[in-house]
Amino acid sequence: MATSTSDPAIPPRTSRFPDAGELHIRTLGEAAVRSPVPRHREPFVDDAERVLLCQTTSELESLRARGVALPSFERAGARKQIFFEPKQLTAGIVTCGGLCPGLNNVVRAIVLSLTYAYGVERILGFRFGYEGLARDGRHEPVALTPAEVDTQHEQGGTCLGSSRGPQDVGGMVDTLDRLGVGILFVLGGDGGLRGATAIHDEITRRRLPIAVVGVPKTIDNDLLWTWRSFGFSTAVDAARSIIRAAHVEARAAWNGVGLVKLMGRHSGFIAAHATLANNDVNFCLVPEVPLVLEGENGFLQDLERRLALKHHAVVVVAEGVGQDLASHGKSEQRDKSGNVKLNDIGVFLRDEITRYFAAKKDEVVIRYIDPSYVIRSLPANPMDAQYCLTLGQHAVHAGMSGRTNLVVSSWNEHFVHVPIPLAIAGRRCIDPYGEEWQRVLESTGQRSPAHAA
């Protein structure tokens, strides 16, 4: 019998605004080249223009009371003066980590913006993630042109291929230097961006004029200081349809349970937002809220009460939930990127529900759906497609101006530059005490351990 051995209490939330030094964006040097980008009604962005991190008056008042300068991000956008001579520039693009809807959209946006807005003539696509930058030259880069990426945005996956795991940083910088790359665009999540900042550090040590610009790629939407990462909207959209199918299956059987496992290693944003987009979910389980199976406030007893009342239920669980329970005492294993290999919480819950009701001699019909790889390989939906285009354009503007070691982000309804070390300093998670999670609880009617204890 599986029971939780962890403290069911939700850990208190903590927050800290970064200081001015952490928000500083590095540049390669003076931007002495006049930009060829045509500006019509919208002027160029002034380097001094900033976007406040604060979102509420209470946050502002708290900072003022402590005499702290208001933290702000540098605003993204085209600059009047740029660092690189476009005709002499070679740019490189690499896609890292797991697949995500919108990768091809961002690649295409970068290629089109470099070509048509700036007149850059040489763009290289590095194949299969950081393996394509390795010194051994196993994967030769491909030339990227507007014709080459013409219809790529209609496809899922990545036209460049991807991979996990680290490569020798010195060898990767050797490749960039040998090919004369001036800007490297890295489309990656936590691991890919850690690699990007390691590349930047080696470039800085060698005093090479190479900019490293990141685009936040994490389907889980868990990157710090980014309101939304691309692919997230498509994932929620697709998950909503799958939850609808699980609800149909559950209602078609006596004591039917539709169990859906969604992506979300450490953060349950996909599960939570898919739940909010589909009011048929009765239990939404996320990594930020510890899973308690047994006891008066346990999930299994709550599921039993739900089935006794309605004779059907829909359960949505993020993949990172209940790893202490699903491990079965197995030793921890890691993938090539150093991530802990997750135990299958969906199969575990399916078996635990079956065991629990069999012990009570109650009939239950479980329909288990795991659409993870289906969702992440989809082409971007319209909202993500627009978002990817803008991220790609702003990434090009940042790189051409000589800015480096940054990720292009959206914050407070603006696009901004976030230093990569700040973006990967932690992980963005659902606040179990916040409004977002409260909306989930009101939608499902489930109890939270913090409130049930």
C-alpha positions as CSV (number, residue, x, y, z in Angstrom):
1,M,0.0,0.0,0.0
2,A,1.4,3.3,-1.0
3,T,1.1,6.3,1.3
4,S,2.9,9.6,1.4
5,T,5.8,9.8,3.7
6,S,6.4,13.5,3.0
7,D,5.0,16.4,4.9
8,P,1.8,17.3,3.1
9,A,2.1,21.0,4.1
10,I,2.7,23.3,1.1
11,P,6.0,25.2,1.5
12,P,5.7,28.9,2.0
13,R,6.3,31.1,-1.0
14,T,9.4,33.2,-1.3
15,S,10.2,36.0,-3.7
16,R,13.0,38.4,-4.2
17,F,13.5,41.1,-6.8
18,P,17.0,41.1,-8.5
19,D,19.3,44.0,-8.0
20,A,20.6,46.3,-10.7
21,G,23.8,44.3,-11.2
22,E,21.8,41.1,-11.9
23,L,19.6,43.0,-14.4
24,H,22.5,44.5,-16.4
25,I,22.8,43.4,-20.0
26,R,26.3,42.9,-21.4
27,T,27.4,44.2,-24.8
28,L,30.3,43.4,-27.1
29,G,31.3,47.0,-27.5
30,E,30.2,50.3,-29.0
31,A,27.3,50.1,-31.5
32,A,28.8,52.3,-34.2
33,V,27.0,51.0,-37.3
34,R,23.7,52.7,-38.4
35,S,20.9,50.2,-38.5
36,P,19.4,49.4,-41.9
37,V,16.1,48.5,-40.4
38,P,13.4,50.8,-41.7
39,R,11.2,52.5,-39.1
40,H,7.9,54.0,-40.0
41,R,5.7,55.2,-37.2
42,E,7.4,53.3,-34.3
43,P,10.7,54.9,-33.4
44,F,13.8,52.9,-32.5
45,V,14.0,51.8,-28.9
46,D,16.3,54.0,-26.8
47,D,18.9,52.1,-24.7
48,A,17.7,53.9,-21.6
49,E,14.1,52.6,-21.9
50,R,13.2,50.1,-19.2
51,V,10.2,47.9,-18.1
52,L,9.4,47.7,-14.4
53,L,9.4,44.2,-12.8
54,C,6.7,45.3,-10.4
55,Q,3.2,44.4,-11.2
56,T,1.2,45.8,-8.3
57,T,1.1,49.0,-6.2
58,S,1.8,46.9,-3.1
59,E,5.1,45.7,-4.6
60,L,6.0,49.3,-5.5
61,E,5.2,50.6,-2.0
62,S,7.2,47.8,-0.4
63,L,10.3,48.7,-2.4
64,R,9.9,52.4,-1.7
65,A,9.5,51.8,2.0
66,R,12.8,49.9,2.0
67,G,14.5,52.6,-0.1
68,V,15.2,50.1,-2.9
69,A,15.6,51.4,-6.4
70,L,12.8,50.1,-8.7
71,P,14.1,47.0,-10.6
72,S,13.6,47.1,-14.3
73,F,14.4,45.1,-17.4
74,E,16.0,46.6,-20.6
75,R,13.3,46.9,-23.2
76,A,13.7,44.8,-26.3
77,G,13.5,46.2,-29.9
78,A,15.4,47.5,-32.8
79,R,18.2,50.0,-32.0
80,K,19.2,52.9,-34.2
81,Q,22.9,51.9,-33.9
82,I,24.1,48.3,-34.2
83,F,27.4,46.5,-33.5
84,F,27.8,44.2,-36.5
85,E,28.2,45.1,-40.2
86,P,25.4,43.0,-41.7
87,K,27.1,42.1,-44.9
88,Q,30.1,40.8,-43.0
89,L,28.2,38.8,-40.4
90,T,27.7,35.1,-40.1
91,A,24.9,34.1,-37.7
92,G,24.3,30.6,-36.3
93,I,21.1,29.0,-34.9
94,V,20.9,25.9,-32.6
95,T,17.8,24.2,-31.1
96,C,18.5,22.3,-27.9
97,G,16.6,19.8,-25.6
98,G,13.2,18.3,-26.1
99,L,10.8,19.1,-28.9
100,C,8.4,22.0,-28.4
101,P,5.7,23.5,-30.7
102,G,7.0,26.6,-32.4
103,L,10.7,25.8,-32.8
104,N,10.5,26.0,-36.5
105,N,8.6,29.2,-36.3
106,V,11.3,30.9,-34.3
107,V,14.1,29.5,-36.6
108,R,12.1,30.9,-39.6
109,A,11.5,34.3,-37.9
110,I,15.3,34.7,-37.2
111,V,16.2,33.8,-40.7
112,L,13.7,36.2,-42.3
113,S,14.6,39.0,-40.0
114,L,18.3,38.7,-40.5
115,T,17.9,38.5,-44.2
116,Y,15.2,41.0,-45.0
117,A,15.5,43.5,-42.1
118,Y,19.3,43.6,-41.9
119,G,20.7,42.1,-45.1
120,V,22.7,39.3,-43.5
121,E,23.7,36.9,-46.2
122,R,25.3,33.9,-44.3
123,I,23.2,32.0,-41.7
124,L,24.2,28.6,-40.4
125,G,21.9,26.0,-38.8
126,F,23.8,23.7,-36.4
127,R,22.4,20.2,-36.5
128,F,21.2,18.1,-33.5
129,G,21.7,20.6,-30.7
130,Y,25.1,21.3,-29.2
131,E,26.3,18.1,-31.0
132,G,26.4,20.2,-34.1
133,L,28.9,22.6,-32.5
134,A,31.2,19.8,-31.3
135,R,34.8,19.9,-32.4
136,D,34.6,16.4,-34.0
137,G,32.4,17.9,-36.8
138,R,30.1,14.9,-36.9
139,H,27.2,17.1,-38.0
140,E,28.0,19.7,-40.7
141,P,26.0,22.9,-40.4
142,V,23.4,23.7,-43.0
143,A,22.9,27.0,-44.8
144,L,19.6,28.6,-43.9
145,T,17.9,30.9,-46.4
146,P,14.4,32.2,-46.7
147,A,13.7,29.6,-49.4
148,E,15.1,26.8,-47.1
149,V,12.7,27.8,-44.2
150,D,9.8,28.8,-46.4
151,T,7.2,26.3,-45.1
152,Q,8.9,25.1,-41.9
153,H,6.6,27.0,-39.6
154,E,3.8,24.7,-40.8
155,Q,5.6,21.7,-39.3
156,G,6.1,20.4,-35.8
157,G,9.5,19.5,-34.4
158,T,12.7,21.2,-35.5
159,C,14.2,21.4,-39.0
160,L,17.6,21.4,-37.4
161,G,17.2,18.4,-35.1
162,S,18.0,18.5,-31.4
163,S,19.8,16.5,-28.7
164,R,20.3,16.4,-24.9
165,G,23.5,16.4,-22.9
166,P,26.6,18.6,-22.6
167,Q,29.4,19.0,-25.1
168,D,32.9,20.3,-24.6
169,V,32.6,24.1,-24.3
170,G,36.0,24.8,-25.7
171,G,35.3,22.7,-28.7
172,M,32.0,24.5,-29.4
173,V,33.7,27.9,-29.2
174,D,36.4,26.6,-31.5
175,T,33.7,25.8,-34.0
176,L,32.1,29.2,-33.8
177,D,35.5,30.9,-34.2
178,R,36.5,28.7,-37.1
179,L,33.3,29.4,-39.0
180,G,33.4,33.2,-38.2
181,V,30.1,33.2,-36.4
182,G,29.3,36.6,-34.9
183,I,25.9,35.8,-33.3
184,L,24.7,32.4,-31.9
185,F,21.0,32.1,-31.3
186,V,20.2,29.4,-28.8
187,L,16.6,28.1,-28.7
188,G,16.5,26.2,-25.4
189,G,15.1,25.7,-21.9
190,D,17.0,25.5,-18.6
191,G,19.7,23.1,-19.9
192,G,20.1,24.8,-23.3
193,L,20.5,28.2,-21.7
194,R,23.0,26.9,-19.2
195,G,25.0,25.7,-22.1
196,A,24.6,29.1,-23.8
197,T,25.9,31.0,-20.7
198,A,28.9,28.5,-20.5
199,I,29.6,29.3,-24.2
200,H,29.4,33.0,-23.5
201,D,31.8,32.7,-20.5
202,E,34.4,30.9,-22.7
203,I,33.9,33.5,-25.5
204,T,34.5,36.2,-22.9
205,R,37.6,34.5,-21.6
206,R,39.0,34.4,-25.2
207,R,37.8,38.0,-25.9
208,L,36.0,37.0,-29.0
209,P,33.4,39.3,-30.6
210,I,30.6,36.7,-30.6
211,A,27.2,37.4,-29.1
212,V,25.0,34.7,-27.5
213,V,21.2,35.3,-27.6
214,G,18.7,32.9,-26.1
215,V,15.0,32.3,-26.9
216,P,13.1,30.7,-24.1
217,K,12.0,27.2,-25.2
218,T,10.3,25.3,-22.4
219,I,6.9,23.8,-23.0
220,D,6.4,23.6,-19.2
221,N,6.4,27.4,-19.0
222,D,8.8,27.2,-16.0
223,L,11.5,29.7,-16.9
224,L,12.0,32.6,-14.4
225,W,11.1,36.1,-15.4
226,T,9.2,35.0,-18.5
227,W,5.4,35.3,-18.5
228,R,5.0,32.8,-21.2
229,S,7.4,30.5,-23.1
230,F,6.6,29.5,-26.6
231,G,4.8,26.2,-27.1
232,F,2.9,26.5,-23.9
233,S,-0.3,27.8,-25.5
234,T,-0.3,25.0,-28.1
235,A,0.2,22.4,-25.3
236,V,-2.7,23.7,-23.3
237,D,-4.9,23.9,-26.5
238,A,-4.0,20.2,-27.3
239,A,-4.4,19.0,-23.7
240,R,-7.9,20.6,-23.6
241,S,-9.1,18.3,-26.4
242,I,-7.6,15.2,-24.7
243,I,-9.3,16.1,-21.4
244,R,-12.6,16.4,-23.3
245,A,-12.0,12.8,-24.6
246,A,-11.2,11.5,-21.1
247,H,-14.4,13.1,-19.9
248,V,-16.5,11.4,-22.6
249,E,-14.9,8.0,-21.8
250,A,-15.5,8.5,-18.0
251,R,-19.2,9.3,-18.5
252,A,-19.7,6.3,-20.7
253,A,-18.8,3.8,-17.9
254,W,-20.2,3.2,-14.4
255,N,-17.7,4.7,-12.0
256,G,-15.6,5.7,-15.0
257,V,-12.3,7.5,-14.3
258,G,-10.6,9.5,-17.1
259,L,-6.9,9.8,-16.1
260,V,-4.7,12.1,-18.2
261,K,-1.0,12.6,-17.6
262,L,0.4,15.9,-19.0
263,M,3.9,17.3,-19.2
264,G,5.3,19.3,-16.2
265,R,8.4,18.0,-14.4
266,H,8.6,20.6,-11.7
267,S,5.8,23.1,-12.6
268,G,2.2,22.2,-13.2
269,F,1.3,25.1,-15.5
270,I,0.1,22.9,-18.4
271,A,-2.1,20.8,-16.1
272,A,-3.5,23.8,-14.3
273,H,-4.3,25.9,-17.4
274,A,-5.7,22.9,-19.3
275,T,-7.9,22.4,-16.3
276,L,-9.1,26.0,-16.3
277,A,-9.8,25.7,-20.0
278,N,-11.9,22.7,-19.5
279,N,-14.3,22.7,-16.5
280,D,-14.8,18.9,-16.6
281,V,-11.7,18.2,-14.5
282,N,-12.4,17.1,-10.9
283,F,-8.8,16.6,-9.7
284,C,-5.8,18.5,-10.9
285,L,-2.5,17.3,-9.4
286,V,0.6,19.4,-9.8
287,P,4.2,19.1,-8.5
288,E,3.9,22.2,-6.4
289,V,1.3,20.6,-4.1
290,P,2.5,17.4,-2.5
291,L,0.3,14.3,-3.3
292,V,-1.3,12.6,-0.4
293,L,-2.9,9.3,-1.3
294,E,-4.3,7.8,1.9
295,G,-6.2,9.1,4.9
296,E,-9.2,11.3,5.4
297,N,-7.7,14.1,3.3
298,G,-6.1,11.8,0.7
299,F,-6.7,11.7,-3.0
300,L,-8.1,8.2,-3.1
301,Q,-10.7,8.9,-0.5
302,D,-11.7,12.1,-2.2
303,L,-12.0,10.2,-5.5
304,E,-14.2,7.6,-3.8
305,R,-16.5,10.3,-2.5
306,R,-16.7,11.8,-6.0
307,L,-17.6,8.5,-7.6
308,A,-20.2,7.8,-5.0
309,L,-21.8,11.1,-5.8
310,K,-21.5,11.3,-9.7
311,H,-20.2,7.9,-10.7
312,H,-17.6,9.4,-13.0
313,A,-14.5,11.6,-12.6
314,V,-11.7,13.2,-14.6
315,V,-8.1,13.4,-13.1
316,V,-5.3,15.4,-14.6
317,V,-1.8,14.8,-13.3
318,A,1.5,16.5,-14.2
319,E,4.3,14.1,-14.8
320,G,6.4,15.3,-11.9
321,V,3.8,14.7,-9.3
322,G,4.3,12.2,-6.5
323,Q,7.8,11.0,-7.4
324,D,8.4,10.0,-3.8
325,L,5.5,7.6,-4.0
326,A,6.1,6.3,-7.6
327,S,9.8,5.5,-7.1
328,H,9.1,2.2,-5.3
329,G,12.5,2.5,-3.6
330,K,14.4,2.6,-6.9
331,S,17.7,4.4,-7.1
332,E,17.7,7.8,-8.8
333,Q,18.7,7.9,-12.5
334,R,19.5,10.8,-14.7
335,D,19.4,11.5,-18.5
336,K,22.2,13.0,-20.6
337,S,21.3,16.5,-19.6
338,G,21.5,15.6,-15.9
339,N,17.7,15.7,-15.3
340,V,16.3,13.1,-12.9
341,K,14.5,10.4,-14.9
342,L,10.9,10.5,-13.7
343,N,8.9,7.5,-12.6
344,D,5.6,7.2,-14.4
345,I,3.1,8.8,-12.0
346,G,0.2,8.1,-14.5
347,V,0.7,4.3,-14.4
348,F,1.3,4.4,-10.7
349,L,-2.0,6.3,-10.1
350,R,-3.9,4.0,-12.4
351,D,-2.6,0.9,-10.5
352,E,-3.2,2.6,-7.1
353,I,-6.8,3.5,-8.0
354,T,-7.4,-0.1,-9.2
355,R,-5.9,-1.5,-6.0
356,Y,-7.9,0.8,-3.7
357,F,-11.3,0.1,-5.2
358,A,-10.6,-3.7,-5.7
359,A,-9.9,-3.9,-1.9
360,K,-13.4,-2.3,-1.3
361,K,-14.9,-4.6,-4.0
362,D,-16.1,-1.6,-5.9
363,E,-16.2,-1.6,-9.7
364,V,-14.2,1.1,-11.4
365,V,-13.3,1.6,-15.1
366,I,-10.1,3.6,-15.7
367,R,-9.2,5.1,-19.1
368,Y,-5.6,6.2,-18.9
369,I,-4.3,8.7,-21.6
370,D,-0.6,9.8,-21.9
371,P,-0.4,12.3,-24.8
372,S,3.0,13.8,-23.9
373,Y,4.9,13.1,-27.2
374,V,1.9,13.8,-29.3
375,I,1.5,17.3,-27.8
376,R,5.2,18.4,-27.9
377,S,5.5,17.4,-31.6
378,L,2.6,19.5,-32.8
379,P,3.0,22.6,-35.0
380,A,2.4,25.9,-33.2
381,N,-1.2,27.2,-32.8
382,P,-2.0,30.7,-34.0
383,M,-1.2,32.3,-30.6
384,D,2.1,30.6,-30.3
385,A,2.9,31.3,-34.0
386,Q,2.5,35.1,-33.5
387,Y,4.5,34.9,-30.3
388,C,7.4,33.0,-31.9
389,L,7.6,35.5,-34.7
390,T,8.0,38.4,-32.3
391,L,10.5,36.5,-30.1
392,G,12.6,35.7,-33.2
393,Q,12.5,39.3,-34.4
394,H,13.5,40.7,-31.0
395,A,16.3,38.1,-30.7
396,V,17.7,39.4,-34.0
397,H,17.5,43.0,-32.9
398,A,19.3,42.1,-29.6
399,G,22.1,40.2,-31.4
400,M,22.7,42.8,-34.1
401,S,23.1,45.5,-31.4
402,G,25.9,43.5,-29.8
403,R,24.0,42.4,-26.7
404,T,25.0,39.1,-25.3
405,N,24.3,36.5,-22.7
406,L,20.6,37.3,-22.6
407,V,17.3,35.7,-23.3
408,V,14.4,37.6,-25.0
409,S,11.4,37.5,-22.7
410,S,7.9,38.9,-22.3
411,W,7.2,40.8,-19.1
412,N,4.4,43.3,-18.1
413,E,3.1,43.3,-21.6
414,H,6.4,44.2,-23.1
415,F,9.3,42.3,-24.6
416,V,12.5,42.7,-22.6
417,H,16.1,41.4,-22.3
418,V,16.7,39.1,-19.3
419,P,20.3,38.1,-18.4
420,I,20.6,34.3,-18.9
421,P,22.1,33.8,-15.4
422,L,19.0,35.4,-13.9
423,A,16.6,33.4,-16.0
424,I,18.2,30.1,-15.0
425,A,18.8,31.0,-11.3
426,G,15.7,29.1,-10.3
427,R,12.4,27.7,-11.6
428,R,9.1,29.4,-12.1
429,C,6.3,27.4,-10.3
430,I,2.7,27.8,-9.5
431,D,2.2,29.6,-6.2
432,P,0.0,27.2,-4.1
433,Y,-1.2,30.3,-2.2
434,G,-1.8,32.4,-5.2
435,E,-4.8,33.4,-7.3
436,E,-4.0,31.1,-10.2
437,W,-4.1,27.9,-8.0
438,Q,-7.2,29.2,-6.2
439,R,-9.0,29.4,-9.5
440,V,-8.1,25.7,-10.2
441,L,-9.4,24.7,-6.8
442,E,-12.7,26.6,-7.4
443,S,-13.0,25.0,-10.8
444,T,-12.4,21.4,-9.7
445,G,-13.9,21.5,-6.3
446,Q,-11.0,19.5,-4.9
447,R,-9.4,20.2,-1.6
448,S,-5.8,21.4,-1.2
449,P,-3.6,19.9,1.6
450,A,-2.9,23.4,2.8
451,H,-6.6,24.0,3.4
452,A,-7.6,20.4,4.4
453,A,-5.0,20.0,7.1
